[in-house]
Amino acid sequence: SLKVTAKKQRALRRRIMSTCQELNTELSPFTCLLVSLTSHESNTNTMKLSAQSNTMKSINPYTLCRFCLMPGGDFPTRKGFLDALLSGCIPITFQLVSAQYQWTLHWGSLSTAMECTVYIPMLETIRNMKRSMLWLIELSKNMTYVKQKLDCIASIGFRMQYSIPGSQHLPFQYDAFDIALHHILVS
């Protein structure tokens, strides 16, 4: 959505949308998946018409992609970042404050945050969005790189989510709540 108050973020989103549409025309219709969201909405469950059975089914668009572009909105951080990460989509950020500098307790370290995500400086991207997108398309074909990112996400994913009370997990695994509570009690 372009309904964000931050001018740079709106400009970045506009460039992402236009470049995505351009690449879908030039390369193939499914090179870039644009998911429309209204303000503060999450699209982890989107309804899709199944061509085979002519029925609606719920899909998570983040599971259809290797990389998920995460421009900031009114604030640098967004829920969509965690939705993508926890769905197994490698988040692409344009400001380090969007994710890598956020949730430092949950990442464990800045180096882990960088290992699990892809960072492209916003000004560089705005100047030449098409070059950035083509670079990401090529990067998505490097399965060794993709696997390293996904393995990193799998190793920290539990730390980034809130578990259902009573759910089974290893005794030494802390979820987001455990980490925050531990930090408060130790500080």
Residue pairs with C-beta under 8 A, 6 or more apart in sequence:
1 13
1 36
1 37
1 38
1 39
2 10
2 13
2 14
2 17
3 38
3 39
4 10
4 13
4 39
4 72
4 73
4 74
5 74
6 72
6 73
6 74
8 122
8 126
9 71
9 72
9 73
9 74
11 126
12 71
12 72
12 94
12 122
12 125
12 126
13 71
15 125
15 126
15 129
16 69
16 71
16 129
17 34
18 129
19 32
19 129
19 130
19 133
20 31
20 32
20 34
20 133
21 32
21 34
22 130
23 31
23 32
23 130
23 133
23 134
23 137
24 30
24 31
24 32
27 137
31 137
32 133
33 61
33 64
33 65
35 43
35 46
35 61
37 43
37 80
39 73
40 79
42 79
42 80
42 83
43 61
43 80
43 83
44 60
44 61
44 62
44 83
44 87
45 58
45 59
45 60
46 58
46 59
46 60
46 61
47 56
47 57
47 58
47 59
48 56
48 57
48 58
48 59
49 55
49 56
50 56
50 57
60 87
62 68
62 83
62 84
62 87
62 88
62 89
63 87
63 88
63 89
65 89
66 89
66 90
66 140
66 146
67 89
67 90
67 91
67 92
67 118
67 136
67 139
67 140
68 80
68 84
68 89
68 90
68 91
68 92
69 92
70 78
70 80
70 81
70 84
70 91
70 92
70 93
70 94
70 98
70 99
71 94
71 122
72 78
72 94
72 95
72 98
76 95
76 97
76 98
76 102
77 97
77 98
77 99
77 102
78 98
81 91
81 93
81 98
81 99
82 160
82 161
84 90
84 91
85 91
85 116
85 117
85 153
85 157
85 160
86 157
86 160
86 161
88 150
88 153
90 116
90 117
90 118
90 146
90 149
90 150
90 153
91 99
91 116
91 117
91 118
92 117
92 118
92 119
92 120
92 136
93 99
93 100
93 117
93 118
93 119
93 120
94 119
94 120
94 121
94 122
94 125
95 122
96 119
99 113
99 117
100 107
100 110
100 113
100 114
100 117
100 119
101 110
101 113
103 113
103 160
104 110
104 113
105 179
105 180
105 183
106 156
106 159
106 160
106 176
106 179
107 113
107 116
107 156
107 159
108 156
108 159
112 152
112 156
115 148
115 149
115 152
116 149
116 152
116 153
116 156
117 149
118 136
118 139
118 149
120 132
124 132
125 132
139 145
139 146
140 146
158 169
158 173
158 174
158 175
159 173
159 174
159 175
159 176
159 179
160 176
161 175
161 176
162 175
162 176
162 177
163 169
163 175
163 177
169 175
174 182
